[in-house]
Amino acid sequence: MIEEIPIIRDYRYRLSDDLLGNDGSLIAFLDSFVRDQHGCSTLQPESIILSSSSELFIFTAPEAKSFIHAVCRIFPKASVRFSSLACLGFYAAVLDFLQSGDRNSLVLLLETPRFLQQYCLNAINAERKDNSLNAQEGFAVAYLEKIPRDRLKAGMMIVNDCQIFGQPEKINGILECIQKGADCIMRFQSELHSKIVSFELPVQWSDQMLKGFRQTLPDPYKPKNWLKGCETKSKHYMTLKPLLELSLYKDELKETGLISLTLGAGGRLGLLQVSNHNDANPSISCWPQKGIKPRTCNFDSDLEKCRKVADCFSSPGNWPRIYEQIRQNLYYFKTPAERRDNLFYKWILK
């Protein structure tokens, strides 16, 4: 049996304010992306995987809900699910695709409208007494496929590995997370030399993680040699971060592999290793990957809880109380005991 290899066939993103305006431009953007894959508008993915750092709160925004319904009408034969884990939504979507029986999938990352993402960020940051992150509104689409190894072509972007590491809820939990990340980076490097893209953020937890990696990794792979991540204090891209960095460092990808590191709320670290296939130097892929642990949640009941909280957004009288309610309804925040590796939350839409 010929081995099947997961690839990112193509991806595209859009950064702008008011992405879900009434002009239909986001649907046109998606339609253009789909047409470019096979030169026609009849591409029908087997599945659509949605994600957002705001989890099901995204469905409380009428414009976002209308956009998702439009997507379902465009692809009536596709199964639709929502897979999420804070800012590690793309990592969750990749893991979901890897453990599924789907041959191809369209991944849609929705970080819009901005106010909704900012409210969720504020709720998490308020708990950490840190209000330094500002949400950047954006949308991204990626087309994932599994294809036989003998059909790989030069330049195809291989998903060599994807991991989400949790931080155990104990005194040395952050050290365990750092050690797991360092061990994984060294394993990646032993199989395929890759440049590392930093997860650095202007928050204390990021500083602690960087300090740990400085102490744990050998000199060639220490943070001082990492590529700069795309995020700044004023631009937090949430689930879009790894795709923006694939674009930012596409020239480096021509010569070597790339490891994109991202922090996720709740003490989590995402690692994604990709490389461009080269016939003279066949790409390594560890898929099928073991230990992927999706937790399937109830869409209808969870959405109803989010709606009750969102009803308070238009007339806020007590933001601390609203932020607490948001935290109580974000799975990645309210379930610290579930900080297991390669865990993400999944809701079945159809």
LOLONU-600303 format. One line per field, with one value per residue (C-alpha): residue in three letters; x, y, z; residue number from 1. Coordinates in pm, 1 decimal, m for minus. Example, Ala and Ser with C-alpha at 12.3 -4.5 7.8 and 13.67 -1.06 7.14 Angstrom:
residues 2
aa	[ALA SER]
xx	[1230.0 1367.0]
yy	[m450.0 m106.0]
zz	[780.0 714.0]
i	[1 2]
END
This chain:
residues 350
aa	[MET ILE GLU GLU ILE PRO ILE ILE ARG ASP TYR ARG TYR ARG LEU SER ASP ASP LEU LEU GLY ASN ASP GLY SER LEU ILE ALA PHE LEU ASP SER PHE VAL ARG ASP GLN HIS GLY CYS SER THR LEU GLN PRO GLU SER ILE ILE LEU SER SER SER SER GLU LEU PHE ILE PHE THR ALA PRO GLU ALA LYS SER PHE ILE HIS ALA VAL CYS ARG ILE PHE PRO LYS ALA SER VAL ARG PHE SER SER LEU ALA CYS LEU GLY PHE TYR ALA ALA VAL LEU ASP PHE LEU GLN SER GLY ASP ARG ASN SER LEU VAL LEU LEU LEU GLU THR PRO ARG PHE LEU GLN GLN TYR CYS LEU ASN ALA ILE ASN ALA GLU ARG LYS ASP ASN SER LEU ASN ALA GLN GLU GLY PHE ALA VAL ALA TYR LEU GLU LYS ILE PRO ARG ASP ARG LEU LYS ALA GLY MET MET ILE VAL ASN ASP CYS GLN ILE PHE GLY GLN PRO GLU LYS ILE ASN GLY ILE LEU GLU CYS ILE GLN LYS GLY ALA ASP CYS ILE MET ARG PHE GLN SER GLU LEU HIS SER LYS ILE VAL SER PHE GLU LEU PRO VAL GLN TRP SER ASP GLN MET LEU LYS GLY PHE ARG GLN THR LEU PRO ASP PRO TYR LYS PRO LYS ASN TRP LEU LYS GLY CYS GLU THR LYS SER LYS HIS TYR MET THR LEU LYS PRO LEU LEU GLU LEU SER LEU TYR LYS ASP GLU LEU LYS GLU THR GLY LEU ILE SER LEU THR LEU GLY ALA GLY GLY ARG LEU GLY LEU LEU GLN VAL SER ASN HIS ASN ASP ALA ASN PRO SER ILE SER CYS TRP PRO GLN LYS GLY ILE LYS PRO ARG THR CYS ASN PHE ASP SER ASP LEU GLU LYS CYS ARG LYS VAL ALA ASP CYS PHE SER SER PRO GLY ASN TRP PRO ARG ILE TYR GLU GLN ILE ARG GLN ASN LEU TYR TYR PHE LYS THR PRO ALA GLU ARG ARG ASP ASN LEU PHE TYR LYS TRP ILE LEU LYS]
xx	[0.0 139.0 187.0 m33.9 124.4 m62.5 5.3 m106.0 m203.5 m262.4 m356.6 m458.7 m543.7 m697.3 m637.5 m882.1 m1142.8 m1510.9 m1431.9 m1791.2 m1951.7 m2260.2 m2076.7 m2010.2 m1639.4 m1532.5 m1743.7 m1593.4 m1246.6 m1321.9 m1474.7 m1163.2 m944.2 m1149.5 m1146.2 m768.1 m729.6 m864.2 m946.5 m1319.2 m1585.6 m1707.7 m1446.2 m1626.6 m1411.0 m1502.9 m1505.8 m1495.8 m1314.1 m1396.7 m1195.7 m1174.9 m1000.0 m1341.8 m1482.6 m1861.9 m1889.0 m1816.5 m2170.0 m2321.7 m2212.1 m2490.5 m2247.1 m2023.3 m2322.3 m2449.9 m2106.3 m2084.0 m2434.9 m2332.6 m2025.6 m2245.3 m2468.0 m2167.2 m2040.1 m2358.9 m2188.1 m1914.0 m1931.4 m1883.1 m1718.4 m1569.3 m1231.5 m1067.0 m810.8 m757.8 m497.4 m392.1 m695.9 m493.9 m295.5 m625.8 m761.8 m450.3 m473.5 m844.0 m766.4 m483.3 m696.6 m999.8 m1075.5 m1103.8 m885.6 m916.2 m1050.9 m1109.4 m996.1 m1150.9 m1007.6 m1240.6 m1097.5 m1372.9 m1549.1 m1265.2 m1468.2 m1561.6 m1202.4 m1092.5 m1357.0 m1230.1 m869.5 m961.7 m1134.4 m824.2 m581.7 m784.9 m739.0 m361.9 m374.5 m222.7 m401.3 m125.2 m264.3 m468.1 m666.3 m606.4 m914.9 m851.1 m966.1 m767.7 m840.9 m621.4 m676.4 m540.7 m497.9 m363.2 m197.3 5.7 378.1 446.1 227.0 423.7 562.0 852.8 746.4 441.9 421.8 440.3 296.9 582.2 445.4 199.6 185.4 0.8 162.1 m32.1 106.4 24.1 m150.7 121.9 420.4 664.6 403.5 564.1 899.5 739.1 580.6 914.9 1094.4 834.9 869.0 1248.6 1248.7 1008.4 1221.8 1530.8 1341.5 1224.0 1579.0 1719.3 1481.3 1483.3 1684.6 1438.9 1441.9 1230.4 979.7 937.7 615.4 722.4 443.9 454.0 325.7 501.2 423.0 601.9 909.7 908.3 884.5 1167.7 1388.9 1318.6 1409.2 1731.9 1828.4 1706.1 1803.7 2160.8 2319.8 2227.6 1857.9 1833.1 1577.8 1853.8 1873.5 1498.6 1324.9 1111.1 740.5 484.7 312.1 371.0 211.4 m41.9 m98.5 m216.3 m323.9 m451.6 m527.9 m387.8 m30.7 120.5 m20.2 107.3 452.0 445.9 400.1 653.8 925.0 837.2 1189.0 1342.9 1108.8 1273.7 1596.8 1495.0 1205.4 1014.9 887.5 617.5 573.9 260.2 138.1 m219.6 m410.5 m433.2 m61.5 m31.6 234.9 177.9 450.9 397.5 679.1 642.9 879.8 869.0 901.2 1218.1 1255.8 1627.1 1566.1 1233.2 1033.8 985.0 637.6 551.8 181.5 m33.3 7.3 m87.2 m224.3 m464.7 m740.5 m1038.8 m1316.2 m1651.0 m1884.2 m2255.2 m2298.9 m2657.3 m2627.1 m2285.1 m2400.1 m2703.6 m2474.4 m2257.8 m2563.3 m2677.1 m2338.2 m2324.6 m2663.7 m2482.2 m2228.4 m2459.2 m2530.1 m2236.6 m2279.3 m2017.8 m1725.0 m1548.3 m1861.6 m1900.5 m1535.7 m1584.9 m1885.5 m1680.6 m1405.7 m1661.1 m1779.7 m1442.9 m1350.6 m978.4 m995.7 m1250.0 m1097.0 m741.1 m747.7 m766.5 m429.9 m334.6 m112.3 m281.9 m622.1 m863.5 m1238.0 m1467.0 m1830.3 m2018.2 m2233.1 m2339.9]
yy	[0.0 338.4 578.4 886.6 1218.3 1521.2 1845.9 2206.7 2241.5 2613.6 2882.9 3245.1 3509.7 3851.6 4115.0 4401.8 4572.2 4490.6 4171.0 4052.9 4361.8 4325.0 4348.3 3971.7 4026.7 3749.7 3491.7 3620.8 3585.3 3224.3 3148.5 3282.8 3060.7 2750.3 2824.3 2851.2 2495.4 2311.3 2585.5 2556.2 2641.1 2281.4 2170.2 1989.1 1921.5 1618.8 1830.8 2187.7 2256.4 2589.9 2747.0 3066.5 3166.8 3280.0 2925.5 2924.5 3294.1 3346.1 3218.9 3494.8 3754.5 3768.0 3845.4 3550.8 3320.0 3429.6 3372.8 3019.6 2938.5 3064.3 2839.6 2540.3 2620.3 2645.4 2303.2 2103.7 1761.9 1844.1 1750.0 2055.5 2064.4 2327.0 2237.9 2479.6 2536.9 2906.9 3056.4 2705.1 2667.7 2586.6 2324.2 2176.7 2175.1 1996.7 1734.4 1692.2 1636.0 1392.2 1168.7 1182.8 964.5 1270.5 1284.7 1661.9 1941.8 2314.9 2490.2 2829.4 3047.0 3326.1 3601.6 3850.4 4071.7 4231.3 4337.4 3974.9 3850.9 4144.4 4069.7 3711.8 3832.3 4085.2 3814.7 3593.8 3881.6 4018.7 3688.3 3719.7 4093.5 4163.8 4376.5 4407.5 4205.9 4369.5 4155.4 4192.9 4112.0 3851.8 3549.9 3261.2 2956.8 2651.6 2346.5 2025.8 1699.9 1348.3 1221.4 907.7 958.5 867.2 1162.2 1422.3 1698.5 1931.5 2234.1 2074.2 2177.2 1866.1 1855.3 1664.8 1687.9 1874.3 1870.4 2052.7 2024.9 2097.5 2243.5 2014.4 2192.0 2153.9 2348.6 2238.5 2224.7 2496.9 2317.0 1995.3 2179.7 2338.0 2003.2 1834.8 2118.6 2101.0 1722.8 1758.6 2030.0 1810.0 1514.3 1734.2 1856.4 1502.3 1409.1 1729.2 2043.9 2328.2 2693.2 2781.2 3067.2 3220.7 3227.6 3544.7 3765.9 4071.2 3871.8 3729.3 3367.5 3408.5 3542.8 3242.4 2999.9 3172.0 3159.2 2788.0 2715.4 2914.0 2682.6 2359.4 2366.5 2329.9 2643.0 2605.7 2589.6 2843.5 3128.5 3375.3 3186.8 3166.6 3360.1 3648.2 3573.3 3791.8 3920.9 4245.6 4415.4 4585.9 4295.8 3963.9 3735.9 3444.8 3135.7 3300.5 3322.0 3003.3 3071.9 3429.3 3296.3 3035.3 3327.3 3548.1 3281.9 3118.9 3186.3 3003.2 2711.0 2666.8 2567.3 2405.0 2294.9 2539.3 2492.0 2740.1 2776.0 2931.3 2981.3 2896.5 3014.4 2762.5 2685.5 2526.9 2520.4 2435.3 2304.7 2266.1 2138.7 2178.5 2145.4 2175.0 1840.4 1785.8 1473.4 1465.2 1484.2 1310.5 1469.4 1276.4 1248.8 1085.8 1063.5 864.0 1039.6 877.2 1030.9 1283.0 1343.0 1543.6 1603.9 1621.5 1877.2 1954.1 2232.7 2337.0 2357.0 2524.7 2781.2 2869.1 2941.1 3168.1 3354.0 3436.1 3590.6 3773.6 3935.3 4143.4 4284.5 4555.8 4705.6 4621.8 4730.6 4520.8 4417.0 4211.5 3998.7 3967.3 3866.1 3601.9 3464.6 3455.7 3259.7 3012.9 2940.2 2902.0 2534.4 2598.0 2818.7 2645.0 2295.9 2326.1 1961.3 1869.6 2012.1 1687.3 1675.3 1691.8 1762.1 1996.4 2063.0 1966.9 2045.3 1866.5 2104.0 1865.4]
zz	[0.0 m102.5 188.4 187.3 278.8 420.5 238.2 253.6 m111.6 m84.4 163.2 156.9 413.0 435.2 702.2 718.2 930.4 877.0 684.5 715.1 565.0 350.3 17.2 1.9 m58.6 179.4 m6.4 m332.1 m176.6 m80.8 m421.5 m594.9 m375.2 m457.1 m830.8 m825.9 m694.3 m996.5 m1241.2 m1182.0 m927.3 m872.6 m620.6 m340.7 m33.8 174.1 488.0 608.3 933.6 1095.2 1375.1 1575.9 1896.7 2024.1 1990.2 1952.5 2039.0 1666.7 1593.7 1805.8 1549.4 1285.3 1002.6 1090.1 1121.1 777.1 624.0 767.7 640.0 295.0 302.2 385.8 87.0 m145.5 m33.6 35.9 26.1 275.4 640.3 861.3 1200.7 1427.5 1579.5 1818.2 2092.3 2163.6 1925.9 1822.2 1595.6 1283.6 1475.0 1596.0 1240.5 1111.4 1387.3 1313.5 945.6 1021.0 1241.1 1011.6 712.7 487.4 175.9 156.7 369.5 350.7 670.0 746.4 1023.6 1136.2 1355.2 1287.7 1386.8 1578.4 1882.9 1952.2 1940.6 2157.9 2420.8 2448.4 2463.2 2730.7 2934.6 2931.5 2982.4 3273.6 3455.4 3401.7 3489.4 3147.9 2887.3 2630.7 2337.8 2062.3 1820.6 1447.5 1245.2 978.5 779.3 634.3 422.8 367.5 149.5 303.6 115.6 167.0 m148.5 m233.3 m186.2 m549.6 m659.2 m467.0 m682.3 m618.4 m416.6 m251.2 115.2 333.1 684.7 848.3 1200.0 1420.0 1799.0 2075.2 2417.9 2733.9 3051.9 3346.5 3632.3 3891.4 4023.9 3753.6 3478.9 3266.1 3286.4 3164.2 2871.8 2780.6 2802.1 2578.9 2329.6 2334.2 2289.6 1996.7 1832.6 1861.1 1712.4 1426.4 1365.5 1364.5 1084.0 880.2 951.1 998.3 1089.6 1393.2 1404.7 1749.0 1950.3 2132.3 2268.3 2499.5 2798.9 3103.9 3017.1 2682.1 2861.5 3095.2 2803.5 2615.8 2924.3 2957.5 2595.5 2632.7 2915.9 2756.4 2387.2 2256.2 2113.6 1742.5 1831.2 2114.1 2078.2 1980.7 1648.9 1587.5 1314.4 1437.6 1467.2 1290.7 1603.6 1789.5 2087.1 1862.4 1621.4 1764.7 1479.8 1692.0 1477.5 1162.4 1297.3 1145.2 797.9 801.5 889.1 613.6 376.6 554.4 532.0 199.9 68.5 365.3 293.1 m46.0 128.9 457.4 674.7 895.1 1250.7 1352.1 1728.9 1877.8 2234.2 2324.8 2631.5 2911.9 2907.0 2562.8 2293.1 1927.7 1695.5 1320.7 1097.5 721.8 427.5 51.1 m122.6 m318.8 m534.0 m458.9 m84.5 m7.4 271.8 592.4 737.4 1069.2 983.7 1069.9 1402.4 1730.8 2047.6 1890.4 2146.8 2021.2 2271.8 2094.6 2252.8 2211.6 1958.9 2036.6 2415.0 2408.2 2152.7 2364.8 2662.6 2447.0 2318.5 2671.3 2744.7 2410.5 2482.8 2745.5 2497.0 2360.9 2703.3 2927.6 3286.0 3457.1 3237.9 3507.2 3541.8 3162.4 3124.7 3391.7 3201.1 2880.2 3056.9 3193.1 2838.1 2663.5 2681.4 2656.4 2964.8 3185.1 3160.4 3297.6 3404.2 3035.0 2940.4 2772.3 2469.2 2128.0 2279.1 2104.8 2114.3 1832.2 1750.8 1468.8 1262.4 986.8]
i	[1 2 3 4 5 6 7 8 9 10 11 12 13 14 15 16 17 18 19 20 21 22 23 24 25 26 27 28 29 30 31 32 33 34 35 36 37 38 39 40 41 42 43 44 45 46 47 48 49 50 51 52 53 54 55 56 57 58 59 60 61 62 63 64 65 66 67 68 69 70 71 72 73 74 75 76 77 78 79 80 81 82 83 84 85 86 87 88 89 90 91 92 93 94 95 96 97 98 99 100 101 102 103 104 105 106 107 108 109 110 111 112 113 114 115 116 117 118 119 120 121 122 123 124 125 126 127 128 129 130 131 132 133 134 135 136 137 138 139 140 141 142 143 144 145 146 147 148 149 150 151 152 153 154 155 156 157 158 159 160 161 162 163 164 165 166 167 168 169 170 171 172 173 174 175 176 177 178 179 180 181 182 183 184 185 186 187 188 189 190 191 192 193 194 195 196 197 198 199 200 201 202 203 204 205 206 207 208 209 210 211 212 213 214 215 216 217 218 219 220 221 222 223 224 225 226 227 228 229 230 231 232 233 234 235 236 237 238 239 240 241 242 243 244 245 246 247 248 249 250 251 252 253 254 255 256 257 258 259 260 261 262 263 264 265 266 267 268 269 270 271 272 273 274 275 276 277 278 279 280 281 282 283 284 285 286 287 288 289 290 291 292 293 294 295 296 297 298 299 300 301 302 303 304 305 306 307 308 309 310 311 312 313 314 315 316 317 318 319 320 321 322 323 324 325 326 327 328 329 330 331 332 333 334 335 336 337 338 339 340 341 342 343 344 345 346 347 348 349 350]
END
